[in-house]
């Protein structure tokens, strides 16, 4: 991928924030353990990015630089929330709220027929049980248009490490789902 | 190179992470297609990806949905607001039943033992205000002006009166002269008439002072000219309405009796003096 060096003073931050907001929201969803917090995480990341724009060296795309901030904010947000709500479970988060206000229980598909259907209901629980270093690369694979090199850039780790962590995340998740079946 | 199940298991990570050479990759794919165990293992790993994509779409839908307060928060807030409103209503509603005495007076708060359970000042004020706003219906309305007490207690002075202008008088003011003090009342017109006749007869005597005292602050009856005084809560030398007392120059009681019944003896004594 060709990297265009952009100076911080040449950036129209408001336009850039508007352009990348949807992408950053996906990064926030992939990074945060609670999707309800994603909007707040993006907002705080944009504020931090605006304040620290002078430190942007232009050695990577702006959206990747902003994505790094999103990931850091998401990690800190999860830690602060985890301290406050250590053993609380948000049962409401296990269901999907539609635009019309109706809610639906989470039911992921099982195309290969490998996993127990009941276990698939707990996919969110199993994903959230993964450590951040395994969970984030795996979920970021689902972000539209995000490649392995970009995931490496966002997480600031080598590409090989990204691939390795994705593999072990798949393996842990598979074992968790199959263990329940047995 | 012999690619078997053990080799696949050992190099599974490299297979997924593009860590194999092209030759190793082709051999591995050939083994997986022919080995049911290895194929199941690889399919299970690959099957995780669509689950993750679906999970991510669900999470993204939640994040993009318009923010609504959680149902538990809404219900909790509604219950809290309702409880607060009920508490305020109960607090502000007076607990005094009809026919019962008014609320406790604020002075009781000065008792140390009760100060622990005493409500805060604001609450006390509210209770007091409610007691004022809703007076006991069975109680008679209080007069706007407080009349002087007509019944003297044991510690009251013997004689303390005021004239219509408000100047007070005691027995010291009559010392050195003979004083005739009569107590009159509107309900006893005969005693008023007796006082008037005595004043008309002996009023010109400079050595005699004649006054009519009333226990009530009322206007002097018409067609009378004797000077009147108003009792100021004194015992009035033990006189009752319709009675008189005659004092000598030293202030000693020479005669006492009824203005009506003893009128003749009083008149005689005054004439012989």
Interface residues (C-beta under 8 A of the other chain):
Chain A: X25 X26 X28 X29 X30 X35 X36 X38 X39 X90 X92 X93 X96 X97 X98 X99 X101 X106 X108 X109 X110 X111 X112 X114 X115 X120 X123 X124 X127 X138 X139 X141 X142 X143 X160 X163 X164 X166 X167 X168 X170 X171 X173 X174 X178
Chain B: X12 X13 X16 X17 X18 X19 X40 X43 X44 X45 X46 X47 X48 X49 X50 X51 X52 X53 X54 X55 X56 X57 X58 X59 X60 X61 X62 X63 X64 X65 X66 X67 X68 X70 X71 X72
